[in-house]
């Protein structure tokens, strides 16, 4: 799309290198070519912009084969505008002088023309081709026929259109038909897989049979050797029993001899121990008697020392206790005298303070002192009789 700018009633157009611009003023061609840039007046100018670059047109359409099967064709056509003047004369490539946008839809017209032309040639070739042949060689035949048909189409050169290339991307039948066509190949592949499975199983069975035969031969050989082993073990057991009996006999004789010798040695040792024990007992008795005498003497001396020390300590404690009792008695007497004097002074001061106070104030102080010394009272219940008497007394006091 061309870039158009405004300046004081004039318009300036700047075209792209891939866009061919034609400028007519009052019916005369003033500018013609790609990538132009010029000033013009909007009221007297007629502008056309024709793209001259290669463009791709993708198309998808359905066709029917010779055996009445529906197939989908996907193709792409590459084209260009080779003669912009002819194209601008045959199609509406005019642009708005204010915005530079095409007034019509020329590219859509070109796309419709190319799609219908290509579809016509593709339908023609597929209508004479069976489905199987179309799936095998249909892409090539459709591409060649569409390319030849577009090249021979007289309307395209008359419109200034040149076909660059034609590509057929895919040619596919309906999904159900495609699955049906794939079934034989799938069955063949499955059969090959089953055959390979059966052969593998047969080889495995043969190998298992060989392994079982080898195992049976091994078991037979093991049983024969087990029999030889049992015989040899019996012979060895008999020999071991004979050798064990002879060894037991020798051990019994040696044990008897050793027992006799041990008894004799034990008797001699017992005699020696008895003699030594008697001698030790005599020595211990003598030593014990001497120790008892020494202990009795030491105990007598210790008891005498303890009695002397205890008597002296008792005298000292008695003297100290007597002195302390005298001091405490004097201190208590002095404290009692001081407390008595302080209370007498306080009572005299209290009497002097309340000597000139009226009776009502004394009653109030007495009630306050009484309330301070009373125990804690949670609640007080006043009967109507008491309340009436108190109110009567208060009334009498007010009149007085």
Phi, psi and omega in degrees: 000134181288149176267122181239129178238158183250140175212103171053050178086350177259161176236142176241128181250135175232114184266163178271158180296338180262014180236125179267119184253134176239126183242117176252137176228119182056039177083001180249141179283116182260313180233140181205115178156169179275149175065034181277160176214122185200166176261150179202165174257136187290329185284336184246006186251145173234118188246143174225140179232117183245120177288134182245010178274167178287136182232144180259133178237107178271137182221147176224127180212164181253145178223166180240133182276179182295331178263027171060041175250137182275132178231151178255130183247128176244119184222162177224131180244126176258127183219168174211159175271106183277333181233090183298326180297314179294317180298320180291333178279330183269330181238160183272094176257017182292148181239158178286130182290347179266321185249339182080013180266143177301138177285328179247204179230072185291324181292327177292322177297317177297318179297319178296317179300310182293319181296313181294322179294313180295319180297323180299314181290323179293318178297323181296317182283325180285332180293339178256010183240130176295165184297315182299315179292325179294322179289332182276307186242011186292325182298313181293314182295319179294318180298314181296318182291320179294317179298316179293320180293318179293324178293329181268358181288119184287338184288331182293309175297329179291338177264356180084025182256137177238129179274124181269312182202158176229130179230131174256114186280313184206155175220106189236139174279183177293155184302320180294317179294321179297318177296321179294322179291330180282343185300312181301316179296320179296318179297319179296316178297321179294321178297318178297321179294319178296318179298318178296324179294315180297317179297319179296322178293320179297316178298321179295320179295317179297320180291323177296321177297317178298318179296320179296319177298318178296321178295320179296316178298321179295319179296320179297315180296322179294324179294318179297317179291329176296321178297316177298323181293322179295316178300315181295322178296323177296315179299316180296323180295319178297315180298319179296323179294315179299313180296324180293321179296316179297318180294323178296320179298314180297318180295324180294315178299315180295323180294321179295314179300316181295324180295317179298316181294321179294323179295316178298315181295324180294321179296315179297320181293324180295321179296314180296320180295322180296316179298316181294324180293320179295317179296319180293324180295320179296316181295320180294322180296316179297314181296322180295319180297315179298322181292322180296322179295315180297319181295322180295318178298315181296322181293322179295316179295320181293321180295321180295317179296318181296319182295319179297314181295322182294320180294317179297319181293323180295319179298315180298318180296320180295316178299317181295319180296319179296315179298319181294321181295322178296315181297317180296319180297316178297318181295318180295321180295316179297319180292320180296320179296317180295317180297318180298315178299318181296319180293320180296318178296318180295319181293319179295319178296319181295320180293319179297322181293319186265007182291324184261008181274144180288173187290323183296319179295321178297319177298320180294317179295322179297317177297320180296316178297322179294320180293326179293328184267351179287155174289168181292130181243121180287315183211154180234130179254122180249120181282159180302323181297313180297316181298320180296316180297318181295320180294321179297318180295321179296323179293318180297318180296324180293320181293322178294000000 
